[in-house]
Amino acid sequence: MTKTPKKREQEAEDARRDLARMQQQTEKLLGPEDDSTGQGKDDFVEVWGQRIGRGLGIAFAIFLLVYLFRTYIF
C-alpha cells in the first residue's frame, strides 16, 4: 500500500507531537524541578534526607559488590 503525501505528513506531525510530549514528561521526571514552595536547598530535612539516602545507596552497592565477589570468585 502506498501512503499519500498528506497521510505521511499527518503521521510525521503526530510523531513530532508525541516526541515533544515525551520530552516534556522526561524533563519533569529526571530534570531539575521548579521549586515553587520556596523550600529546597535550604530545607534541612530535604538536605539530610538526600545525604542519608545517597550514603545508604553507596553502602548497599559496596555490600553487594563484596557479597557477589566473595560468592562467585572465591
Helices and strands as residue ranges (DSSP letters): H 5-30, H 44-72
